[in-house]
Amino acid sequence: MNQNQRFLSLDVFRGLTVACMILVNTPGSWKYVYAPLNHAKWDGCTPTDLVFPFFLFAVGNAMSFAMKKFNTLSNAQVLGKIFKRTILIFFIGLFLNLYPFGRYDAEGHFNFIDLSNLRILGVLQRIALCYCIAALLIHYLKPKGAFIASCLILLGYWAVMWFFGGSDPYSMTGHAGQAIDLAILGESHMYHGEGVAFEPEGLLSTLPAVGNVVFGFMVGDYVQKNRHARGMLLKLVLAGSFLIALALLWSTVFPINKKIWTSSYVLYTVGLATLVLSVLIYLIEMKGWQGKGTYFFEVFGKNPLFIYVLSGLLVDTYSYFRLGENHEGLYSWMYNSIFQPAFGDYPGSLAFALFHVLLLWLIGWWMDRKKIYIRV
């Protein structure tokens, strides 16, 4: 294998996370979702709770390749690249919150969105902020310094949650980040899907999420530098296992929780991501499992951010189309009229999600055939 060749397993890992993000975000009905495809109600971690941190880990992997050229750039150029990418990704996320610019009411009248209630944060916004902070730490403190800083952030986050939270410091409305989000964002600009104003991609909880990116960078950098070293894979497995064990120990006092992105959750998901990546390296790089099976995920991995954004735009665009006397949206109409009658409640909801995974794969496949790669 050429020394400058990228690890195919890293691309497959990234593509796998994108495919899973689409799968869990587009069920036919949120009422009928298999338990593993749902988030944990609060503490705990389901397979779905691994998808977002795995994607941040993959962002770090990609940075281990892209940031090499930073050493040849001036300080102003480096900052320009980091901030330009951060702002672009952040505002794409904000646009997704704004799109499709309104909703239909029960009588079928379209009402434009009220900007005073626009949610400011979200998945892409967190990706943008985590990328920005991680890139600055890695570039200016170097990987070792960034690693130390990330560890201090995880410990500091725990301390802030414990000392500045309410009587129940790890609860939805009692954690320290809730007060910060309410004060800075305002209740009307926060997520309300939990029944109260609560931001799962909140400002304070974004800080520990930076650790997923930094640790992802370090694993990607380690794999590149030690691709031919004996025992490389064993060290990855040991590191991943150690992080999982440490996370489970820490969770006895600081529960594993995605919605407030606890420090134990960071270690747990980084450990699991490292183990999954180790398996992919073993199968793909060492055993040569390359071909049609890996290509499916490679397609997603070649245009990851674009395909993820496209999935959100596609689903939101459905709301423009109203069918039948009840003005049913196209999204629910497809499930109720096609997938549910054909497969049933739960299987139909899953089939609906898989249909969208395949649809977006076909778009990605066409882009790959045409050598169209959209980088943000």
C-alpha positions in Angstrom: 0.0 0.0 0.0 1.3 3.4 -1.0 2.4 5.4 2.0 0.4 8.4 0.9 -2.7 6.4 0.2 -5.6 7.1 2.5 -7.0 4.3 4.6 -10.1 3.1 2.9 -11.4 2.0 6.3 -11.5 5.6 7.5 -13.7 6.5 4.4 -15.9 3.5 5.0 -16.3 4.5 8.7 -17.3 8.0 7.7 -19.8 6.7 5.1 -21.3 4.2 7.6 -22.0 7.1 10.1 -23.7 9.1 7.3 -25.9 6.2 6.3 -26.9 5.6 9.9 -27.7 9.3 10.4 -30.1 9.1 7.4 -31.6 5.8 8.7 -32.4 7.1 12.2 -33.6 10.5 11.0 -36.2 9.4 8.5 -38.5 6.7 9.9 -41.9 6.5 8.2 -43.6 7.2 11.6 -41.9 8.3 14.8 -44.6 6.3 16.6 -43.3 3.1 15.1 -39.5 3.0 15.6 -37.6 -0.1 16.7 -36.0 0.5 20.1 -32.3 0.4 18.8 -33.2 3.2 16.3 -34.5 5.4 19.1 -32.4 7.6 21.4 -32.3 6.8 25.0 -35.0 8.7 26.9 -32.3 10.2 29.2 -29.4 8.3 30.7 -28.0 5.4 28.8 -26.9 4.8 25.2 -28.6 3.1 22.4 -27.0 2.3 19.0 -28.7 5.5 17.7 -26.9 7.5 20.4 -23.6 6.5 18.8 -24.2 8.0 15.4 -23.6 11.7 16.1 -20.4 11.2 18.2 -19.1 8.7 15.6 -19.6 11.4 13.0 -17.6 13.9 15.1 -15.0 11.2 15.5 -14.9 10.9 11.7 -14.6 14.6 11.4 -11.4 14.4 13.5 -10.2 11.5 11.3 -10.6 13.7 8.2 -8.8 16.6 9.9 -5.7 14.4 10.5 -5.3 14.5 6.7 -6.5 18.0 5.9 -4.6 19.9 8.6 -1.2 18.7 7.4 -1.1 21.6 4.9 -1.7 24.1 7.6 2.0 24.0 8.4 2.7 25.6 5.0 0.3 28.4 5.5 0.5 31.7 7.3 -1.3 32.3 10.6 -3.9 34.5 8.8 -4.5 31.8 6.1 -5.0 29.1 8.8 -7.5 31.2 10.7 -9.2 32.2 7.5 -9.7 28.6 6.5 -10.9 27.5 9.9 -13.4 30.3 10.4 -14.6 30.2 6.8 -15.5 26.5 7.1 -17.0 27.0 10.6 -19.3 29.9 9.5 -20.3 28.1 6.3 -21.3 24.8 8.1 -23.0 26.8 10.9 -25.2 28.8 8.5 -26.0 25.7 6.4 -27.4 24.2 9.7 -29.3 27.5 10.4 -30.7 27.4 6.9 -32.0 23.8 7.5 -33.7 25.1 10.7 -35.3 27.8 8.6 -36.3 25.6 5.6 -39.0 25.1 4.3 -39.7 28.6 5.5 -43.1 27.7 7.0 -45.8 25.1 7.7 -49.3 24.3 6.6 -52.0 24.6 9.2 -54.9 22.1 9.7 -56.9 23.9 7.0 -54.2 23.7 4.4 -53.0 27.3 4.6 -49.3 27.9 4.4 -47.9 30.1 7.2 -44.4 31.5 6.9 -42.0 30.8 9.8 -41.8 33.3 12.6 -38.1 34.2 12.9 -38.7 35.1 16.6 -39.1 31.3 17.2 -36.3 30.1 14.9 -34.1 27.5 16.6 -30.5 28.7 16.4 -28.5 25.6 17.2 -28.6 22.0 15.8 -26.5 19.1 14.6 -24.6 21.0 11.9 -24.1 24.0 14.1 -22.5 21.7 16.7 -20.3 20.1 14.1 -19.2 23.6 13.0 -18.3 24.7 16.5 -16.6 21.5 17.5 -14.5 21.6 14.3 -13.5 25.2 15.0 -12.4 24.6 18.6 -10.7 21.3 17.8 -8.8 22.8 14.8 -7.6 25.7 16.9 -6.5 23.5 19.7 -4.7 21.0 17.4 -3.0 23.7 15.3 -1.8 26.0 18.1 -1.3 23.5 21.0 -0.3 20.6 18.7 -1.9 17.1 19.2 -0.4 16.5 22.6 -1.5 19.9 23.9 -5.0 19.4 22.3 -5.3 16.0 24.0 -4.4 17.6 27.4 -6.8 20.4 26.8 -9.6 18.0 25.9 -9.1 16.0 29.1 -9.2 19.2 31.1 -12.4 20.2 29.3 -14.0 16.9 30.2 -13.0 17.2 33.9 -14.0 20.9 33.9 -17.4 20.1 32.4 -18.0 17.6 35.1 -17.1 20.1 37.8 -19.3 22.9 36.3 -22.2 20.5 36.0 -21.8 19.4 39.6 -21.2 22.7 41.3 -23.4 25.0 39.2 -26.3 22.7 38.4 -29.5 22.6 40.4 -30.6 20.2 43.0 -30.6 17.5 40.2 -27.5 18.6 38.3 -27.7 16.0 35.5 -31.4 16.5 34.7 -32.9 18.2 31.6 -33.9 21.4 33.3 -31.5 21.3 36.2 -28.1 21.0 34.5 -25.9 24.1 34.3 -26.1 24.3 30.5 -29.8 24.9 30.7 -29.4 28.3 32.4 -26.7 29.3 29.9 -28.8 28.4 26.9 -31.8 30.2 28.3 -29.8 33.3 29.0 -27.9 33.5 25.7 -30.3 31.8 23.2 -33.6 32.6 24.8 -36.4 30.1 25.3 -38.0 30.8 21.9 -34.8 29.9 20.0 -34.3 26.6 21.7 -35.5 23.0 20.8 -39.0 22.2 22.1 -39.3 18.6 21.1 -38.9 17.4 24.7 -42.0 19.3 25.8 -39.9 22.1 27.4 -37.3 24.5 26.1 -34.2 22.4 26.1 -31.3 22.5 23.7 -29.7 19.0 23.1 -27.0 20.8 21.1 -26.5 23.4 23.7 -23.6 25.8 24.1 -22.0 24.3 27.3 -22.5 20.7 26.2 -20.7 21.5 22.9 -17.4 21.8 24.8 -17.1 18.1 25.8 -18.2 17.2 22.2 -14.9 18.8 21.1 -13.2 15.8 22.7 -14.8 13.5 20.1 -13.2 15.4 17.3 -9.8 15.8 19.0 -9.6 12.1 19.9 -10.8 11.2 16.4 -7.9 13.3 15.0 -5.4 11.5 17.3 -6.6 8.1 16.2 -6.5 9.1 12.5 -3.0 10.6 12.9 -1.8 7.4 14.8 -3.2 5.1 12.1 -1.4 7.1 9.4 1.9 7.2 11.2 1.8 3.6 12.2 0.1 1.9 9.3 2.9 -0.6 8.9 3.9 -0.8 12.6 3.6 -4.2 14.3 1.0 -4.2 17.0 -0.8 -1.0 15.7 -4.2 -2.7 15.7 -3.7 -4.3 19.1 -2.9 -0.9 20.6 -6.0 0.6 19.1 -8.2 -2.2 20.5 -6.5 -1.8 23.9 -7.0 2.0 23.9 -10.7 1.6 22.9 -11.3 -1.0 25.5 -9.6 1.1 28.2 -11.8 4.2 27.3 -14.9 2.1 27.5 -14.0 0.7 30.9 -13.1 4.2 32.2 -16.3 5.6 30.9 -18.4 2.9 32.6 -16.5 3.5 35.8 -17.0 7.3 35.5 -20.7 6.8 34.7 -21.3 5.6 38.2 -21.0 9.3 39.3 -21.5 11.1 36.0 -24.0 9.1 33.9 -23.6 8.3 30.2 -26.0 10.8 28.6 -26.1 12.0 25.0 -28.6 14.9 25.5 -26.3 16.7 27.9 -23.2 15.1 26.3 -21.6 14.0 29.5 -17.8 13.4 29.8 -18.4 9.7 30.4 -20.5 9.6 27.2 -17.5 11.1 25.3 -15.1 8.4 26.5 -17.6 5.7 25.9 -18.4 6.7 22.3 -14.7 7.4 21.4 -13.8 4.0 22.8 -16.5 2.3 20.7 -15.6 4.3 17.6 -12.0 3.2 18.0 -13.0 -0.5 18.3 -15.3 -0.2 15.2 -12.6 1.5 13.2 -10.1 -1.3 14.4 -12.5 -3.9 13.0 -12.8 -2.1 9.7 -9.0 -1.7 9.4 -8.5 -5.4 10.1 -11.1 -6.5 7.6 -10.4 -3.9 4.8 -6.7 -3.1 5.1 -5.4 -6.4 6.4 -7.8 -9.0 5.0 -8.5 -7.1 1.8 -12.3 -7.0 2.1 -12.7 -4.4 -0.6 -15.3 -4.2 -3.3 -19.0 -3.9 -3.6 -19.6 -4.2 0.2 -17.3 -1.3 1.1 -18.2 0.7 -2.0 -21.7 1.2 -0.7 -20.4 3.1 2.3 -17.6 4.8 0.3 -20.2 6.6 -1.7 -21.6 8.2 1.5 -18.1 8.9 2.7 -17.0 10.8 -0.4 -19.7 13.5 -0.1 -20.7 13.1 3.6 -21.8 16.6 4.6 -23.5 17.2 1.2 -25.5 14.0 1.4 -26.5 14.6 5.0 -27.7 18.1 4.2 -29.5 16.8 1.1 -31.3 14.3 3.3 -32.7 17.1 5.5 -33.7 19.2 2.5 -35.5 16.3 0.9 -37.6 15.5 3.9 -38.4 19.1 4.5 -39.4 19.6 0.9 -42.1 16.9 1.3 -44.0 19.4 3.4 -44.7 21.5 0.4 -46.9 18.8 -1.1 -50.3 18.2 0.4 -52.4 15.3 -0.7 -56.1 14.3 -0.2 -59.0 16.0 1.5 -57.1 16.1 4.8 -54.2 17.9 3.2 -51.8 15.1 4.4 -48.1 15.9 3.9 -46.3 13.8 1.3 -44.0 12.3 4.0 -46.8 10.8 6.0 -48.8 10.0 2.9 -45.9 7.9 1.6 -45.8 5.9 4.8 -49.5 5.6 5.3 -50.4 4.8 1.7 -47.4 2.8 0.5 -45.0 1.5 3.2 -47.4 0.7 6.1 -49.9 -1.2 3.9 -47.1 -3.2 2.3 -45.0 -4.0 5.4 -46.9 -3.1 8.5 -46.3 -0.6 11.3 -42.7 -1.1 12.5 -41.3 -2.9 9.4 -43.0 -0.3 7.2 -41.4 2.6 9.1 -38.0 0.9 8.8 -38.5 0.2 5.1 -39.4 3.9 4.6 -36.1 4.9 6.2 -34.1 2.3 4.2 -35.8 3.6 1.0 -34.3 7.1 1.7 -30.9 5.6 2.5 -30.9 3.9 -0.9 -32.3 7.0 -2.7 -29.6 9.2 -1.3 -27.0 6.5 -2.0 -28.1 6.6 -5.7 -27.6 10.3 -5.8 -24.1 9.9 -4.2 -23.3 7.1 -6.6 -24.2 9.3 -9.6 -22.0 12.1 -8.1 -19.1 9.7 -7.7 -19.5 8.4 -11.3 -19.4 12.0 -12.5 -16.4 12.8 -10.1 -18.5 15.4 -8.3 -17.2 15.9 -4.8 -18.5 18.8 -2.8 -16.2 19.9 0.0 -17.3 22.4 2.6 
